[in-house]
Amino acid sequence: MNTERNAEDRPLRQLSDTLQTDLAMVRSTATDLERQVQTFIEERPVAAVLTALGLGFVVARIFTRR
């Protein structure tokens, strides 16, 4: 009975390991993206503000369409 239980838990353990690995990769990618955005803002503050305004305009147009 104990061996049956271990056999049933094995796929769940593999799934858990896979999800933990994937989550670590997502966190790493998000951290890299955050650094890139921060560097862009620090190096080009005017372009960053204009980009934010442009994106805000586009989002507003999308949500106010009739």
Chimera marker file (.cmm) of the C-alpha trace (Angstrom):
<marker_set name="trace">
<marker id="1" x="0.000" y="0.000" z="0.000" r="1" g="1" b="0" radius="0.5"/>
<marker id="2" x="2.833" y="2.370" z="0.797" r="1" g="1" b="0" radius="0.5"/>
<marker id="3" x="4.446" y="1.693" z="-2.590" r="1" g="1" b="0" radius="0.5"/>
<marker id="4" x="1.138" y="2.474" z="-4.306" r="1" g="1" b="0" radius="0.5"/>
<marker id="5" x="0.985" y="5.790" z="-2.475" r="1" g="1" b="0" radius="0.5"/>
<marker id="6" x="4.526" y="6.663" z="-3.537" r="1" g="1" b="0" radius="0.5"/>
<marker id="7" x="3.710" y="5.761" z="-7.140" r="1" g="1" b="0" radius="0.5"/>
<marker id="8" x="0.691" y="8.079" z="-7.039" r="1" g="1" b="0" radius="0.5"/>
<marker id="9" x="2.706" y="10.932" z="-5.502" r="1" g="1" b="0" radius="0.5"/>
<marker id="10" x="5.495" y="10.738" z="-8.059" r="1" g="1" b="0" radius="0.5"/>
<marker id="11" x="3.665" y="12.595" z="-10.890" r="1" g="1" b="0" radius="0.5"/>
<marker id="12" x="2.551" y="15.254" z="-8.424" r="1" g="1" b="0" radius="0.5"/>
<marker id="13" x="6.112" y="15.702" z="-7.207" r="1" g="1" b="0" radius="0.5"/>
<marker id="14" x="7.348" y="15.996" z="-10.800" r="1" g="1" b="0" radius="0.5"/>
<marker id="15" x="4.650" y="18.566" z="-11.549" r="1" g="1" b="0" radius="0.5"/>
<marker id="16" x="5.579" y="20.508" z="-8.427" r="1" g="1" b="0" radius="0.5"/>
<marker id="17" x="9.256" y="20.509" z="-9.409" r="1" g="1" b="0" radius="0.5"/>
<marker id="18" x="8.411" y="21.651" z="-12.928" r="1" g="1" b="0" radius="0.5"/>
<marker id="19" x="6.183" y="24.448" z="-11.661" r="1" g="1" b="0" radius="0.5"/>
<marker id="20" x="8.835" y="25.628" z="-9.202" r="1" g="1" b="0" radius="0.5"/>
<marker id="21" x="11.429" y="25.721" z="-11.976" r="1" g="1" b="0" radius="0.5"/>
<marker id="22" x="9.068" y="27.602" z="-14.289" r="1" g="1" b="0" radius="0.5"/>
<marker id="23" x="8.177" y="30.072" z="-11.543" r="1" g="1" b="0" radius="0.5"/>
<marker id="24" x="11.863" y="30.742" z="-10.896" r="1" g="1" b="0" radius="0.5"/>
<marker id="25" x="12.376" y="31.446" z="-14.608" r="1" g="1" b="0" radius="0.5"/>
<marker id="26" x="9.390" y="33.821" z="-14.674" r="1" g="1" b="0" radius="0.5"/>
<marker id="27" x="10.710" y="35.667" z="-11.622" r="1" g="1" b="0" radius="0.5"/>
<marker id="28" x="14.147" y="35.971" z="-13.212" r="1" g="1" b="0" radius="0.5"/>
<marker id="29" x="12.665" y="37.291" z="-16.459" r="1" g="1" b="0" radius="0.5"/>
<marker id="30" x="10.488" y="39.781" z="-14.580" r="1" g="1" b="0" radius="0.5"/>
<marker id="31" x="13.495" y="41.015" z="-12.613" r="1" g="1" b="0" radius="0.5"/>
<marker id="32" x="15.502" y="41.470" z="-15.828" r="1" g="1" b="0" radius="0.5"/>
<marker id="33" x="12.616" y="43.335" z="-17.446" r="1" g="1" b="0" radius="0.5"/>
<marker id="34" x="12.274" y="45.581" z="-14.397" r="1" g="1" b="0" radius="0.5"/>
<marker id="35" x="15.983" y="46.451" z="-14.591" r="1" g="1" b="0" radius="0.5"/>
<marker id="36" x="15.699" y="47.237" z="-18.295" r="1" g="1" b="0" radius="0.5"/>
<marker id="37" x="12.701" y="49.505" z="-17.739" r="1" g="1" b="0" radius="0.5"/>
<marker id="38" x="14.414" y="51.257" z="-14.843" r="1" g="1" b="0" radius="0.5"/>
<marker id="39" x="17.537" y="51.829" z="-16.945" r="1" g="1" b="0" radius="0.5"/>
<marker id="40" x="15.425" y="53.175" z="-19.820" r="1" g="1" b="0" radius="0.5"/>
<marker id="41" x="13.640" y="55.601" z="-17.483" r="1" g="1" b="0" radius="0.5"/>
<marker id="42" x="16.910" y="56.789" z="-15.940" r="1" g="1" b="0" radius="0.5"/>
<marker id="43" x="18.647" y="57.248" z="-19.306" r="1" g="1" b="0" radius="0.5"/>
<marker id="44" x="15.684" y="58.713" z="-21.223" r="1" g="1" b="0" radius="0.5"/>
<marker id="45" x="13.188" y="60.307" z="-18.810" r="1" g="1" b="0" radius="0.5"/>
<marker id="46" x="11.426" y="62.390" z="-21.487" r="1" g="1" b="0" radius="0.5"/>
<marker id="47" x="10.983" y="59.409" z="-23.782" r="1" g="1" b="0" radius="0.5"/>
<marker id="48" x="9.691" y="57.364" z="-20.831" r="1" g="1" b="0" radius="0.5"/>
<marker id="49" x="7.057" y="60.001" z="-19.992" r="1" g="1" b="0" radius="0.5"/>
<marker id="50" x="5.990" y="60.306" z="-23.628" r="1" g="1" b="0" radius="0.5"/>
<marker id="51" x="5.774" y="56.516" z="-23.915" r="1" g="1" b="0" radius="0.5"/>
<marker id="52" x="3.596" y="56.342" z="-20.793" r="1" g="1" b="0" radius="0.5"/>
<marker id="53" x="1.327" y="59.084" z="-22.137" r="1" g="1" b="0" radius="0.5"/>
<marker id="54" x="1.029" y="57.320" z="-25.477" r="1" g="1" b="0" radius="0.5"/>
<marker id="55" x="0.189" y="53.992" z="-23.882" r="1" g="1" b="0" radius="0.5"/>
<marker id="56" x="-2.339" y="55.687" z="-21.604" r="1" g="1" b="0" radius="0.5"/>
<marker id="57" x="-3.986" y="57.303" z="-24.624" r="1" g="1" b="0" radius="0.5"/>
<marker id="58" x="-4.186" y="53.980" z="-26.485" r="1" g="1" b="0" radius="0.5"/>
<marker id="59" x="-5.624" y="52.148" z="-23.458" r="1" g="1" b="0" radius="0.5"/>
<marker id="60" x="-8.169" y="54.920" z="-22.901" r="1" g="1" b="0" radius="0.5"/>
<marker id="61" x="-9.252" y="54.754" z="-26.557" r="1" g="1" b="0" radius="0.5"/>
<marker id="62" x="-9.675" y="50.998" z="-26.362" r="1" g="1" b="0" radius="0.5"/>
<marker id="63" x="-11.880" y="51.151" z="-23.262" r="1" g="1" b="0" radius="0.5"/>
<marker id="64" x="-13.970" y="54.127" z="-24.375" r="1" g="1" b="0" radius="0.5"/>
<marker id="65" x="-14.878" y="52.777" z="-27.814" r="1" g="1" b="0" radius="0.5"/>
<marker id="66" x="-18.579" y="52.497" z="-28.510" r="1" g="1" b="0" radius="0.5"/>
<link id1="1" id2="2" r="1" g="1" b="0" radius="0.2"/>
<link id1="2" id2="3" r="1" g="1" b="0" radius="0.2"/>
<link id1="3" id2="4" r="1" g="1" b="0" radius="0.2"/>
<link id1="4" id2="5" r="1" g="1" b="0" radius="0.2"/>
<link id1="5" id2="6" r="1" g="1" b="0" radius="0.2"/>
<link id1="6" id2="7" r="1" g="1" b="0" radius="0.2"/>
<link id1="7" id2="8" r="1" g="1" b="0" radius="0.2"/>
<link id1="8" id2="9" r="1" g="1" b="0" radius="0.2"/>
<link id1="9" id2="10" r="1" g="1" b="0" radius="0.2"/>
<link id1="10" id2="11" r="1" g="1" b="0" radius="0.2"/>
<link id1="11" id2="12" r="1" g="1" b="0" radius="0.2"/>
<link id1="12" id2="13" r="1" g="1" b="0" radius="0.2"/>
<link id1="13" id2="14" r="1" g="1" b="0" radius="0.2"/>
<link id1="14" id2="15" r="1" g="1" b="0" radius="0.2"/>
<link id1="15" id2="16" r="1" g="1" b="0" radius="0.2"/>
<link id1="16" id2="17" r="1" g="1" b="0" radius="0.2"/>
<link id1="17" id2="18" r="1" g="1" b="0" radius="0.2"/>
<link id1="18" id2="19" r="1" g="1" b="0" radius="0.2"/>
<link id1="19" id2="20" r="1" g="1" b="0" radius="0.2"/>
<link id1="20" id2="21" r="1" g="1" b="0" radius="0.2"/>
<link id1="21" id2="22" r="1" g="1" b="0" radius="0.2"/>
<link id1="22" id2="23" r="1" g="1" b="0" radius="0.2"/>
<link id1="23" id2="24" r="1" g="1" b="0" radius="0.2"/>
<link id1="24" id2="25" r="1" g="1" b="0" radius="0.2"/>
<link id1="25" id2="26" r="1" g="1" b="0" radius="0.2"/>
<link id1="26" id2="27" r="1" g="1" b="0" radius="0.2"/>
<link id1="27" id2="28" r="1" g="1" b="0" radius="0.2"/>
<link id1="28" id2="29" r="1" g="1" b="0" radius="0.2"/>
<link id1="29" id2="30" r="1" g="1" b="0" radius="0.2"/>
<link id1="30" id2="31" r="1" g="1" b="0" radius="0.2"/>
<link id1="31" id2="32" r="1" g="1" b="0" radius="0.2"/>
<link id1="32" id2="33" r="1" g="1" b="0" radius="0.2"/>
<link id1="33" id2="34" r="1" g="1" b="0" radius="0.2"/>
<link id1="34" id2="35" r="1" g="1" b="0" radius="0.2"/>
<link id1="35" id2="36" r="1" g="1" b="0" radius="0.2"/>
<link id1="36" id2="37" r="1" g="1" b="0" radius="0.2"/>
<link id1="37" id2="38" r="1" g="1" b="0" radius="0.2"/>
<link id1="38" id2="39" r="1" g="1" b="0" radius="0.2"/>
<link id1="39" id2="40" r="1" g="1" b="0" radius="0.2"/>
<link id1="40" id2="41" r="1" g="1" b="0" radius="0.2"/>
<link id1="41" id2="42" r="1" g="1" b="0" radius="0.2"/>
<link id1="42" id2="43" r="1" g="1" b="0" radius="0.2"/>
<link id1="43" id2="44" r="1" g="1" b="0" radius="0.2"/>
<link id1="44" id2="45" r="1" g="1" b="0" radius="0.2"/>
<link id1="45" id2="46" r="1" g="1" b="0" radius="0.2"/>
<link id1="46" id2="47" r="1" g="1" b="0" radius="0.2"/>
<link id1="47" id2="48" r="1" g="1" b="0" radius="0.2"/>
<link id1="48" id2="49" r="1" g="1" b="0" radius="0.2"/>
<link id1="49" id2="50" r="1" g="1" b="0" radius="0.2"/>
<link id1="50" id2="51" r="1" g="1" b="0" radius="0.2"/>
<link id1="51" id2="52" r="1" g="1" b="0" radius="0.2"/>
<link id1="52" id2="53" r="1" g="1" b="0" radius="0.2"/>
<link id1="53" id2="54" r="1" g="1" b="0" radius="0.2"/>
<link id1="54" id2="55" r="1" g="1" b="0" radius="0.2"/>
<link id1="55" id2="56" r="1" g="1" b="0" radius="0.2"/>
<link id1="56" id2="57" r="1" g="1" b="0" radius="0.2"/>
<link id1="57" id2="58" r="1" g="1" b="0" radius="0.2"/>
<link id1="58" id2="59" r="1" g="1" b="0" radius="0.2"/>
<link id1="59" id2="60" r="1" g="1" b="0" radius="0.2"/>
<link id1="60" id2="61" r="1" g="1" b="0" radius="0.2"/>
<link id1="61" id2="62" r="1" g="1" b="0" radius="0.2"/>
<link id1="62" id2="63" r="1" g="1" b="0" radius="0.2"/>
<link id1="63" id2="64" r="1" g="1" b="0" radius="0.2"/>
<link id1="64" id2="65" r="1" g="1" b="0" radius="0.2"/>
<link id1="65" id2="66" r="1" g="1" b="0" radius="0.2"/>
</marker_set>
